[in-house]
Amino acid sequence: MSEISQVSTARESPVTHLKVRVLLVDDQLIIVEAVRRMLDGQPDIEFHYVSNGAAALETAVMMKPTVILQDLVMPDVDGFALIQAYREQEALASVPVIVLSAREDPKLKAHSFAVGANDYVVKLPDRIELLARVRYHSSGHISRLQRDEAFQFLRESQQRLADANIELQKLAALDGLTGIANRRRFNEVLDLEWQRGRREKTPLSLVMCDIDCFKHHNDTFGHQAGDMCLKKTAAILTGHLKRPADLAARYGGEEFALVLPDTGAKGAMHIAEACRSHLEALAIDNSGSASGDVVTMSVGVATVLPSAENSMEELVARADRALYAAKSGGRNKIFLAPD
């Protein structure tokens, strides 16, 4: 079997394949043949070799061996430098290297370990010893690869789970029909902005909106038309919010709410009027309703400087009373809650 064919077959095997994959780097073909014979007939071992030391690094990166048998003395490259080069490659940094040396020299052995070798044997050891060392070092390397692969899979699984949880949280915070924040998210944001307003001593405005005579529109033109009316109203409210902290939410049924942090009464009234007039300008048919021939909405606005002397619940109650006053006053109106 040629050197080229031996190396090319390695591309087809995955890194963590359970087979032992041996790469011999030695320029003496008599040594190559002797090692091949020692490993021959072992179903769990693949044997590959390269006799050109200059090509050893590229070959090792390509085939991903589970153990490298490395000669120290080669005509075109220094064995010690080659071991160091393996260790500088991320793909080979932990691959076990067994030095095959012609001499039992303590200094050579010590230097081999210093540059990154894992084992040192005088060539050639007997067959049983070579098989034992090859299997021992390969087994440890394969176990590390499998562990790293398992950890990587676990990290990826945890990330996918975290991403899925984030998506679920987003979905849980959205109204299914209109796509804007739901009542639960409204409560969370209002609480957060209340606490922020207290800390920073900034005003907080709440705008409550209710579509006038929505039941008439829904009953007259059908549920699909009613759903479309709700979606268009939600889009209008969202479209008039200019800051990231502002929130539009479906409060319930045909009722909506805007949370406007760091916004005084004048600014809140300006946004409320823009939303009211925009919906009216759409001229959504509501013929025969008590509020006129097009869909409109009534709006209540309340503003407060959050403090220990007032409460979030009071703010909601004031905005709700202002909304009731707007509806009682003839609908399609805006009412500002008194201080």
N, C-alpha and C positions, 0 to 999 in steps of 0.2 A: 504494500500500500504506500503510495507516494506521500511526500510531505504536504503537497498542496491539497490533495483529496482529504487527507486527515483533518486539516484545518477548516476547509470549507463546510464540512458536515456539521461543525459546531454551531453555525449560525442558526440552525433549525431548532436547537434545544433551548428552552427557557433557562433563565439564570438560576432559578431555584429547583431545577430538575433534580430528582433524587439520585441520579447517577453520579458517580465520582468521575470528574473530568480532569485528566492529567495532561499538563503541558510540559514536555521536556525541552530545555534549551541547552543544546550541546552540539558542538561542531564536529564531533567524532561519530561517524556513522556506525562504527563498531559498538559504541556505547548505546546509541539509539536502538540498534537491533537487539542488544542484550536486555535493555529495559523493556522493549516491546515484548520479548519472549517471556520475561518475568510476569508481565501483566496480562499476557494473552490468556484467553479462556475464562476470564473473570466477567460474568454478565453484568456486574454493577459498575464496571470501570471502562471509560472511554480513554483511549490513548492518542495523543497528538504530539507532534514535535516540530521544532524549527531549528535548523542548523545555522541559520544566519542570525548572529546576535543583534545586528542592527535592526532586524525586522521583528525581534522578539516582543518589544513593547507594543507595537501596533497589533501584532497577532494576539497577544494576551488580552488587550482591550476588546478585540473583536470577538474572541471565542469564550471569554469569561470562564477560565478554568476554576476548579475547586482546589487545586494545588499546583504549584509550579516547582519542577525539579530543575535547579539552576546550576550550571557549570560555572566555576569561577574564572577559568583561564580560557579565553577565546581570542582568536586572531583580530577580530574587528571591534571588540568592545570589552570593557572591564566588567567582570561579573558583579563586583561590589557596586559599581555605578548603576548597573542595570537594576539591581535590587532596590536601590534608592529611587530610581525612576519609577519602579512599580508603586512604591509607597506614595509618590507624589501624584499619582493618578487616582481620582476618586473611585473609579470602578475597580481598582486593584489594591486599594489601600489595606484591605483586610484579608486579601487572598494569601493563604499560607505559602511560604517559600521554603523549600528544603534544599539546602546547598549540597551539591555533589562535588566533593573535593578529592583530588588525588592524594592528599596528604592529611595525616592526623596531626595537625599543628594547633596547639592551644591559642596562638596569636591569631591565626586565620579564623579559628572558630569564634573567638571573642569579637573580632572585627565583623564577622558575618552577622552575629546577633546585634551588634551595635548599629549596623546599617539597615536592619529590619528583617533579617531572616528569622524563621521560626524553628528551624532544625538544621542539623549538620551531620552528614554521613560521609564516610569515605567510600568512594566508588571502587567497585560496586558492592553493596551489601548483599547478603543472601536474599533469596526470593521471599521468604517468610517475613523477614524484617522489613523489606521494602513495601510489601503489601500492607503490613501492619501500620507503618508510618504514613503511607498514602491514605489509607482508610481513616486513620485517627485524625489527621489534620483536615481531611475533606469533610468528615462528619461534623467537626466543630464549625467549619465554615458554612456548610449547608444549614446547620441549625441556626446560625446567626442570620443567614439570608431569610430563612423561613420566619424567624422571629421578627425581623425588620419588616418583612412583607405583611405579617399579621398586624404589626403596629400601624403600618401605613394604611391597611384596610380598615383598621379600627378608627384611625383618625379621620379617614374619608367618610366612614359611616357616621361618626359623630358629627362631622361637618354637615353631611346631608341631613341628619336629624335636626341639627340646630337651624339649618336653612328652612326645613319644613315647618319647624315650630314657629319661626319668624313669620312665615307665610300664613300659618294658621292664626297667629295672633293678629296679623293684618286683617285677615278675613273676619275674625271674630269682632273686630272693631269697626267693620263697615256694614252699612245698610245694604241688604241684598238687592233691593230694587234700584235705588238711586246711585249707589256706589260711593256716597259720602259717609261721613262718620255716623255711627248709630248712637242710640241713647246711652249705652254703656260707655262708649268712648267720650261722649259729651260730658258725662259725669266725671270721668277721669281727668279730662283736660281742664274743666272748670275748677276742679279742686287744685290741680297743679298751678293754674294761673292765679287762683286766689292766694295761695301760699306765696307765690312769687310777688304778687302785688303788695302783700303785707311786708315782705322783706325789703322790697325796693321802694315802697311807698309810692306806687304808681296806680293810676285809675284802671278800673276794669269795667267794661261795658258788656251788657247782655242784650241781644236783640231777639225777640220772639216773634215768629211770623206764622200766620195761619191763612191758608187759601180760603177765600170767601166762597160760600155755597158750593163746596167741593162735592158734597153728596149729590147735589142736583146735576152737576156736570158728569159725575160717574154714572148715575142712574140713567141720564138722558143719552149720553153718547157711548156708554159701555165701559167695561173695565180696562180694555186696552187703551182707550183714550184717556181714562183716568190715570193709568200708570204713566203714560207719556207726559201728562200734565205735571205729575210729581217729578219726573226726571228733568223736565225743562226748568221747573222751579229750582231744583237742586243745582242745576248747571248755572242758572242766573246768580244764585247766592254765592256759589264758589267763584264765579267769574269776577265778582266785585270785591273779593278779598285780595289785598295787595301784599300782606306780610306773611312770612312763613308761620308765625305763631297764631295767626287768625284761624278760626275753625268754623266750618259750616257742618251742621249735623241735622239728621232727621230726628226730631224730638218724639214724634209719634203720629201715626195716621197722616193727616195733611198738615201737620204742624212742624215747623223747622226752627232752628236756633242758630245764632251766630255768637261765638265767644270772641271778644275783641280786647285782647290785653293791651295795656298802656294806651288806652283810647278814651278820651273824654266824651262828654255828652254830645258836643258839637260834631265831632268826627263820626260818632256812632249814628247820629241822625242823618248825616250826609250819606253814609253807606246804606242805611235803611231806605232812604228816599230813592237812591239809585236802583236798588233792588225792586222796590214797589213799582216805580215808573217803568222799569224794563219789562216786568211781567205784564203789565197793562198794555204796553206797546206791542207785545206779541199777538195780541188780539185773539187769544184762544177762545173758540166759540163756547159761550155759556148762556145761550139764548133762553129767556124765560126765567132766569134766576132772580132772586130778590136783590142781588147786588149789581145787576146790569147784564148786558149781552156778551161781555167778555170776562175771562177769568181774571180776578184781581186778588190782592191779599191785604190783610190788615196786619199792622206791625206795632209791637210794644217795645220800648227801649228803656233800659234802666242802667244807671252808672253809679259806681260807688268807689270809694277809696278803701280797700280792704283793711280792716283793723280788728283789734280785740273787741271793740264796741259794736261791731255789726257781724253779720254772718252770711255765708254763701246762700243759705236757704232764704234769707230775707231778700237777697238780690233776685233770686229766681221768682219769688212771690211778687216783688215789685214789678218785674218785667211782665209777669203773667197778668197782673191787674191792669197794667198799661195796655196790654193786648186786648183785654176785655173791654176797656174803655174805647179803644179804636173801633172794635166791632160794634159796640153799642152806639157809637157816634155816627154810624152810617156805613161802615166798612170802607175798604180801599183807602184807609187813612193810617197815619202814624201818630202815636201818642207817646210822649216822654213822661216817664214816671217822675213825680215831684221828689225833691230831695227830702 
